Amino acid sequence: MDQLKYKSVFDIIGPIMVGPSSSHTAGAARIGKVVRSIFGEQPDSVDIYLYESFAKTYRGHGTDVALVGGLLGMAPDDPRLADSLKIAYESQMEVLFVPRNEKAEHPNSVKMLLTKGDRKMTVTGISIGGGNIQISELNGFKISLTMGTPTFITVHQDVPGIIAKVTQLFSEAAVNIGTMTVTRESKGEKAIMIIEVDEPRPDIKEKLKQLDHIYNVTYFD
């Protein structure tokens, strides 16, 4: 019997991932990509703490390449995903995988510590099945971000009045804010807003970008 050779996890399970493997691949890639969007730029280094099922099978199921591919901005079906570890090295993004023994809130859980110069951010993501994900922690704050509702994520300078300007923009556009999470590294440094709204409004993304002190805006619906 000829030995089969695969260049990519997608050669085995297909580009549209269905069943248990989608939690370890499509879900993992989406977690990585959302975390990259929240951070707003490519980190210098990432410590990736894997729990339970992720910790046991992250190499064999392609969770490692999927998480790193997402951190590099790749979608779950990106053909470059299989080479993500090499691309990360070439991009000078250091990655450390740390399997952990302790229990987590979900079997497919990962916590990431991203560093860029003096900037640090921690995010916990969960792959809940079928490629769906949830972000459950940001910089120590418990949140519940499912990416199932229209969501804006901003990276901005922590200055007085910026939150008021953002909420005023939504008010003028007649868009209701469902939930809003604000966290910062330290006083006057970069801060993050996660805003879930009641209706899809991708047009607001460009308006947010035009505000002073806004560095990056990401929109999901």
C-alpha positions as CSV (number, residue, x, y, z in Angstrom):
1,M,0.0,0.0,0.0
2,D,1.4,3.4,-1.0
3,Q,2.2,5.8,1.8
4,L,-0.1,8.8,1.7
5,K,1.4,12.2,2.0
6,Y,-0.5,15.3,2.9
7,K,0.6,18.9,2.5
8,S,-2.2,20.3,4.6
9,V,-4.7,19.4,7.2
10,F,-7.3,20.3,4.5
11,D,-6.1,17.5,2.3
12,I,-7.4,15.1,5.0
13,I,-10.6,16.7,6.3
14,G,-11.6,19.1,3.5
15,P,-11.7,22.9,3.3
16,I,-15.2,23.0,4.9
17,M,-14.6,21.3,8.2
18,V,-17.5,19.2,9.5
19,G,-17.6,17.0,12.7
20,P,-15.2,16.9,15.6
21,S,-12.1,18.1,13.7
22,S,-13.7,21.4,12.9
23,S,-13.3,22.4,16.6
24,H,-9.5,21.8,16.4
25,T,-9.0,23.4,13.0
26,A,-11.7,25.8,11.7
27,G,-12.6,26.9,15.2
28,A,-8.9,27.3,16.2
29,A,-8.1,29.4,13.1
30,R,-11.1,31.6,13.9
31,I,-9.9,32.1,17.5
32,G,-6.5,33.1,16.3
33,K,-7.9,35.5,13.7
34,V,-10.2,37.2,16.2
35,V,-7.4,37.5,18.8
36,R,-5.2,39.1,16.1
37,S,-8.1,41.5,15.3
38,I,-8.6,42.5,18.9
39,F,-4.8,43.1,19.4
40,G,-4.8,45.2,16.2
41,E,-1.3,44.2,15.0
42,Q,1.0,41.3,14.6
43,P,2.6,40.5,18.0
44,D,6.3,40.0,18.6
45,S,5.6,36.8,20.6
46,V,2.7,34.7,21.6
47,D,2.5,32.2,24.5
48,I,-0.3,29.7,23.7
49,Y,-1.7,27.8,26.7
50,L,-3.7,24.7,25.6
51,Y,-6.2,22.9,27.8
52,E,-7.9,19.5,27.9
53,S,-8.6,18.2,24.4
54,F,-6.6,21.0,22.8
55,A,-3.6,20.1,25.0
56,K,-3.8,16.4,24.2
57,T,-4.2,16.5,20.4
58,Y,-3.0,20.0,19.3
59,R,-0.2,18.6,17.1
60,G,-2.0,15.7,15.6
61,H,-5.2,17.5,14.8
62,G,-3.6,20.6,13.3
63,T,-4.7,22.9,16.1
64,D,-1.2,24.4,16.4
65,V,-1.0,25.4,12.7
66,A,-4.6,26.7,12.7
67,L,-4.1,28.9,15.8
68,V,-0.9,30.4,14.4
69,G,-2.4,30.8,10.9
70,G,-5.3,32.8,12.5
71,L,-2.9,34.9,14.4
72,L,-1.2,35.7,11.1
73,G,-4.6,36.8,9.8
74,M,-5.5,33.7,7.8
75,A,-9.0,32.3,7.3
76,P,-9.7,28.6,8.1
77,D,-9.6,27.7,4.4
78,D,-6.4,29.7,3.6
79,P,-4.1,27.5,1.5
80,R,-1.1,28.9,3.4
81,L,-2.4,27.6,6.8
82,A,-0.4,24.4,6.7
83,D,2.8,26.5,6.5
84,S,1.8,28.9,9.2
85,L,4.5,27.9,11.7
86,K,7.2,28.5,9.1
87,I,5.5,31.8,8.0
88,A,5.4,32.9,11.7
89,Y,9.1,32.2,12.0
90,E,9.9,34.1,8.8
91,S,7.7,37.0,10.1
92,Q,9.7,37.1,13.3
93,M,6.7,36.2,15.4
94,E,7.8,33.9,18.2
95,V,5.3,31.2,19.3
96,L,5.4,29.0,22.4
97,F,3.0,26.2,22.9
98,V,2.3,25.2,26.6
99,P,0.0,22.2,27.2
100,R,-1.6,22.5,30.6
101,N,-3.0,19.7,32.8
102,E,-5.6,21.6,34.8
103,K,-9.3,21.6,33.9
104,A,-10.8,24.4,31.8
105,E,-14.3,25.8,31.4
106,H,-14.5,23.9,28.0
107,P,-12.6,21.0,26.6
108,N,-11.4,23.0,23.6
109,S,-9.9,26.0,25.4
110,V,-6.9,28.1,24.7
111,K,-5.4,31.1,26.4
112,M,-3.0,33.4,24.6
113,L,-0.5,36.0,25.9
114,L,0.4,38.4,23.1
115,T,3.4,40.8,23.5
116,K,4.5,43.7,21.3
117,G,7.2,45.7,22.8
118,D,5.8,46.8,26.2
119,R,2.2,45.9,25.1
120,K,0.6,42.8,26.5
121,M,-2.8,41.3,26.1
122,T,-4.3,38.0,27.3
123,V,-7.3,36.4,25.6
124,T,-9.1,33.1,26.3
125,G,-10.9,31.4,23.4
126,I,-13.2,28.4,23.2
127,S,-14.0,26.3,20.1
128,I,-17.6,25.2,20.8
129,G,-18.0,23.0,17.7
130,G,-18.8,23.2,14.1
131,G,-16.2,25.9,13.7
132,N,-18.0,28.2,16.1
133,I,-16.1,30.1,18.8
134,Q,-16.5,32.1,21.9
135,I,-14.1,34.6,23.5
136,S,-14.5,34.3,27.2
137,E,-11.8,36.4,28.8
138,L,-9.9,39.6,27.8
139,N,-7.1,41.0,30.0
140,G,-8.6,39.2,33.0
141,F,-12.1,40.4,32.4
142,K,-14.8,37.8,31.9
143,I,-16.7,38.5,28.7
144,S,-18.9,36.4,26.4
145,L,-18.1,37.3,22.8
146,T,-19.6,34.7,20.4
147,M,-19.1,36.5,17.1
148,G,-22.7,35.5,16.3
149,T,-23.9,39.1,16.5
150,P,-22.6,42.2,14.7
151,T,-19.5,43.3,16.6
152,F,-17.1,46.2,16.4
153,I,-13.6,45.9,18.0
154,T,-11.5,49.1,18.3
155,V,-7.9,49.6,19.5
156,H,-7.6,53.2,20.6
157,Q,-5.7,55.6,22.8
158,D,-6.9,55.9,26.3
159,V,-7.9,59.6,26.3
160,P,-10.9,61.4,27.9
161,G,-13.9,61.6,25.6
162,I,-13.1,58.8,23.1
163,I,-15.9,56.5,24.5
164,A,-18.4,59.3,24.3
165,K,-17.5,60.1,20.7
166,V,-17.9,56.4,19.8
167,T,-21.3,56.0,21.4
168,Q,-22.4,59.3,19.9
169,L,-21.5,58.0,16.5
170,F,-23.7,54.9,17.0
171,S,-26.5,57.1,18.4
172,E,-26.4,59.4,15.3
173,A,-26.6,56.3,13.1
174,A,-29.7,55.0,15.1
175,V,-27.9,51.8,16.1
176,N,-28.5,50.3,19.5
177,I,-25.6,49.0,21.5
178,G,-26.3,45.6,23.1
179,T,-23.1,45.1,25.1
180,M,-19.9,47.1,25.4
181,T,-16.7,46.0,27.0
182,V,-13.8,48.5,27.6
183,T,-10.4,47.5,28.9
184,R,-7.0,49.2,28.8
185,E,-3.3,48.3,29.4
186,S,-2.7,51.3,31.7
187,K,-3.7,54.9,32.0
188,G,-3.1,56.8,28.8
189,E,-1.9,53.8,26.8
190,K,-3.8,51.7,24.2
191,A,-7.3,50.5,25.1
192,I,-9.8,48.2,23.5
193,M,-13.6,48.5,23.0
194,I,-15.7,45.5,22.1
195,I,-19.2,46.7,21.0
196,E,-22.0,44.3,20.0
197,V,-24.9,46.0,18.2
198,D,-28.5,44.9,17.3
199,E,-28.2,45.1,13.5
200,P,-25.5,44.7,10.8
201,R,-23.9,48.1,10.0
202,P,-20.5,47.5,8.3
203,D,-20.6,51.1,7.1
204,I,-19.9,52.4,10.6
205,K,-16.5,50.8,10.5
206,E,-15.0,53.6,8.3
207,K,-16.7,56.3,10.4
208,L,-15.1,54.9,13.5
209,K,-11.7,54.8,11.8
210,Q,-11.9,58.6,11.1
211,L,-12.2,59.4,14.8
212,D,-9.1,60.9,16.5
213,H,-7.1,58.4,18.6
214,I,-8.6,55.3,16.9
215,Y,-5.8,53.0,15.7
216,N,-7.7,50.1,14.4
217,V,-11.3,48.9,13.9
218,T,-12.5,45.4,13.1
219,Y,-16.0,44.4,12.2
220,F,-17.7,41.0,12.4
221,D,-21.3,40.0,11.7
